[in-house]
Amino acid sequence: MIRGGILDDVKLSKTIAHALRHKPEIYGLKLNEDGYVLVIDLLDGLRKINRFKDITCDDILRIVNNDSKGRYVILDDKIKA
């Protein structure tokens, strides 16, 4: 689990958005035709970045659940922005 806290969550949220919206290839992601990727694949991609090597599914769920703008959607085992 990453440290948490407002600053860490902001950095993580921005990185998730970057991975899902702007540069998925940097994170080794391939989005499906609806823009979804497996959460486990997102975790693996984010772990490639040293700042997020200890990220867990709970961290992603926290970001999704606390995002006031509703940027992210999780459906079954997939996520999209």
C-alpha positions in Angstrom: 0.0 0.0 0.0 1.3 3.4 -0.8 1.5 6.0 2.0 -1.8 7.6 1.2 -2.5 11.2 2.1 -3.7 14.0 -0.1 -0.5 14.6 -2.0 0.2 11.0 -2.7 -3.4 10.4 -3.8 -3.2 13.4 -6.2 0.0 12.1 -7.7 -1.5 8.6 -8.0 -4.8 9.9 -9.5 -2.9 11.9 -12.1 -0.7 9.0 -13.0 -3.7 6.7 -13.4 -5.3 9.2 -15.7 -2.1 9.5 -17.6 -1.9 5.7 -18.0 -5.6 5.3 -19.0 -6.2 8.4 -21.1 -2.9 9.7 -22.5 0.0 7.3 -22.7 -1.1 3.7 -21.9 1.8 2.3 -24.0 4.3 3.8 -21.5 2.8 1.6 -18.8 2.6 -1.5 -21.1 -1.2 -1.2 -21.3 -3.5 -2.0 -24.2 -7.0 -0.7 -23.7 -9.9 -2.6 -25.2 -12.3 -1.1 -27.7 -14.4 0.4 -24.8 -11.3 1.9 -23.1 -11.1 -0.6 -20.3 -8.0 -2.4 -19.1 -7.7 -5.1 -16.4 -7.1 -3.6 -13.0 -4.2 -6.1 -12.5 -2.6 -4.9 -15.7 -2.9 -1.3 -14.5 -1.3 -2.3 -11.2 1.6 -4.0 -13.0 2.0 -0.9 -15.3 2.1 1.5 -12.3 4.5 -0.7 -10.4 7.0 -0.2 -13.3 7.3 3.4 -12.1 9.4 3.3 -8.9 7.3 5.8 -7.1 4.4 3.3 -7.2 6.2 0.0 -6.8 4.1 -0.9 -3.6 0.7 0.1 -5.0 -2.2 -2.3 -4.3 -5.7 -2.8 -5.6 -6.9 -1.0 -2.4 -5.0 2.1 -3.5 -6.7 2.1 -6.8 -10.1 1.6 -5.3 -9.5 4.4 -2.9 -8.7 6.8 -5.8 -11.8 5.7 -7.7 -14.1 5.9 -4.8 -12.9 9.3 -3.6 -12.7 10.9 -7.0 -15.2 13.8 -6.9 -15.2 14.2 -10.6 -16.1 10.6 -11.4 -13.1 10.2 -13.8 -12.9 6.4 -13.3 -15.2 3.4 -13.8 -14.5 -0.1 -12.5 -16.6 -2.8 -14.1 -15.9 -6.4 -12.9 -12.1 -6.6 -13.0 -11.6 -3.8 -15.5 -11.0 0.0 -15.1 -11.3 2.9 -17.5 -11.0 6.7 -17.3 
